[in-house]
Amino acid sequence: MVMGIFSKTCEYAIRSVFFIAHRTASGNRVGIKEIASGIDSPEHFLAKILQDLSRRGIVQSAKGPNGGFYIDERGLKRPLSEVVEAVDGNSIFTGCGLGLAYCSETNPCPLHNEFKAIRNQLKDLLEQTTIADFSESLNLGITKLRK
């Protein structure tokens, strides 16, 4: 079993955003069943995630016969860090690697300095990579979203 650095909810959120961006690049919209199938996610779980992302304006949704989810130009320019923060908050960028409440600059845990460097690299990566950057890899067929 492979463990990621993000919560399962956050993994589904990131994968769904990439999937939606890829599938709606030509102006179409994509339904929840197709997204769930495309990223191997339980549909009911994904619905809540997409509702949260929609509320924050990261993805857009439209009702009706031609409805579904899509990402507009403004959304494509958003950094991945916004998706992570929308779902998991900013603890991945500020928290202790061991999850210790007392850990700080003045009272560091044994991993503090090493983890801080890694945490900052991850933050930079997610702030500098936009949804569109990754979507381009999907369009070229380089990246896949199913496990």
C-alpha positions as CSV (number, residue, x, y, z in Angstrom):
1,M,0.0,0.0,0.0
2,V,1.4,3.4,-1.0
3,M,0.7,6.4,1.2
4,G,0.5,9.9,-0.1
5,I,1.4,13.1,1.6
6,F,-2.1,14.4,1.3
7,S,-5.3,13.2,3.0
8,K,-7.5,10.9,0.9
9,T,-10.0,13.7,0.5
10,C,-7.3,16.0,-0.8
11,E,-6.0,13.4,-3.2
12,Y,-9.5,13.0,-4.7
13,A,-9.9,16.8,-4.8
14,I,-6.6,17.3,-6.7
15,R,-7.3,14.4,-9.1
16,S,-10.9,15.6,-9.8
17,V,-9.7,19.2,-10.5
18,F,-7.1,17.8,-13.0
19,F,-9.7,15.5,-14.6
20,I,-12.3,18.3,-14.9
21,A,-9.6,20.7,-16.4
22,H,-8.6,18.0,-18.9
23,R,-12.1,17.0,-19.9
24,T,-13.5,20.5,-20.2
25,A,-10.6,22.1,-22.1
26,S,-12.7,22.2,-25.3
27,G,-15.6,23.9,-23.5
28,N,-17.6,20.8,-22.5
29,R,-18.8,20.0,-19.0
30,V,-18.4,16.7,-17.2
31,G,-20.8,15.0,-14.9
32,I,-20.0,13.5,-11.4
33,K,-20.4,9.9,-12.6
34,E,-17.7,10.4,-15.2
35,I,-15.4,12.2,-12.8
36,A,-15.8,9.5,-10.1
37,S,-15.1,6.7,-12.6
38,G,-12.2,8.6,-14.2
39,I,-10.4,9.1,-10.9
40,D,-11.5,5.9,-9.0
41,S,-13.5,7.8,-6.4
42,P,-16.7,7.0,-4.6
43,E,-19.4,9.2,-6.2
44,H,-21.1,10.3,-2.9
45,F,-17.7,11.3,-1.4
46,L,-16.7,13.2,-4.5
47,A,-20.0,15.1,-4.6
48,K,-19.1,16.8,-1.2
49,I,-15.6,17.6,-2.3
50,L,-16.8,19.2,-5.6
51,Q,-19.4,21.1,-3.7
52,D,-16.6,22.6,-1.5
53,L,-14.4,23.3,-4.5
54,S,-17.3,24.9,-6.3
55,R,-18.1,27.1,-3.3
56,R,-14.5,28.4,-3.4
57,G,-14.7,29.1,-7.1
58,I,-12.0,26.5,-8.0
59,V,-14.4,24.6,-10.2
60,Q,-17.7,25.8,-11.6
61,S,-20.9,23.9,-12.0
62,A,-24.0,24.3,-14.1
63,K,-27.3,22.7,-13.7
64,G,-29.6,21.4,-16.5
65,P,-29.3,19.1,-19.5
66,N,-25.9,20.5,-20.5
67,G,-24.8,20.8,-16.9
68,G,-21.9,19.5,-15.1
69,F,-18.5,20.7,-13.8
70,Y,-15.9,22.7,-15.6
71,I,-13.0,25.0,-14.9
72,D,-12.9,28.5,-16.5
73,E,-9.8,30.4,-17.6
74,R,-9.4,32.1,-14.2
75,G,-9.6,28.7,-12.4
76,L,-6.9,27.2,-14.7
77,K,-4.5,29.9,-13.5
78,R,-5.0,29.1,-9.8
79,P,-2.2,27.4,-8.0
80,L,-2.5,23.8,-6.7
81,S,-1.9,25.2,-3.2
82,E,-5.4,26.6,-3.3
83,V,-6.9,23.2,-3.9
84,V,-4.9,21.7,-1.0
85,E,-5.8,24.6,1.4
86,A,-9.5,24.3,0.4
87,V,-9.6,20.7,1.5
88,D,-6.9,20.2,4.1
89,G,-6.2,23.7,5.3
90,N,-2.7,25.0,5.5
91,S,-1.3,22.5,8.1
92,I,0.7,20.7,5.5
93,F,2.6,24.0,5.0
94,T,2.9,24.9,8.7
95,G,2.5,21.8,10.8
96,C,5.0,19.6,12.5
97,G,6.2,16.5,10.6
98,L,5.4,14.4,13.7
99,G,2.1,16.1,14.4
100,L,3.3,17.5,17.7
101,A,1.4,20.5,19.1
102,Y,4.4,21.9,21.0
103,C,6.8,21.9,18.0
104,S,7.9,25.4,17.0
105,E,11.0,27.4,16.1
106,T,11.8,27.9,19.8
107,N,10.8,24.4,20.9
108,P,11.6,22.2,17.9
109,C,11.0,18.4,17.6
110,P,13.8,16.2,16.5
111,L,12.7,16.4,12.8
112,H,11.8,20.2,12.9
113,N,14.6,21.7,10.7
114,E,14.7,18.9,8.1
115,F,10.9,18.7,7.8
116,K,10.7,22.5,7.6
117,A,12.9,22.5,4.5
118,I,10.8,19.8,2.8
119,R,7.6,21.5,3.8
120,N,8.8,24.8,2.3
121,Q,9.8,23.0,-1.0
122,L,6.4,21.4,-1.2
123,K,4.7,24.8,-0.6
124,D,6.8,26.4,-3.3
125,L,6.0,23.6,-5.7
126,L,2.2,23.8,-5.1
127,E,2.2,27.6,-5.2
128,Q,4.2,27.7,-8.5
129,T,2.2,25.0,-10.3
130,T,-1.1,25.9,-11.7
131,I,-4.0,23.7,-12.6
132,A,-3.3,24.5,-16.3
133,D,0.3,23.3,-16.0
134,F,-0.8,19.8,-15.0
135,S,-3.7,19.8,-17.4
136,E,-1.3,20.3,-20.3
137,S,0.5,17.0,-19.3
138,L,-2.8,15.2,-19.4
139,N,-3.6,16.6,-22.8
140,L,-0.3,15.2,-24.0
141,G,-1.1,11.8,-22.5
142,I,1.9,11.9,-20.2
143,T,-0.1,11.7,-16.9
144,K,-2.9,9.3,-15.8
145,L,-5.3,9.9,-13.0
146,R,-6.5,6.3,-12.2
147,K,-4.6,4.2,-9.7
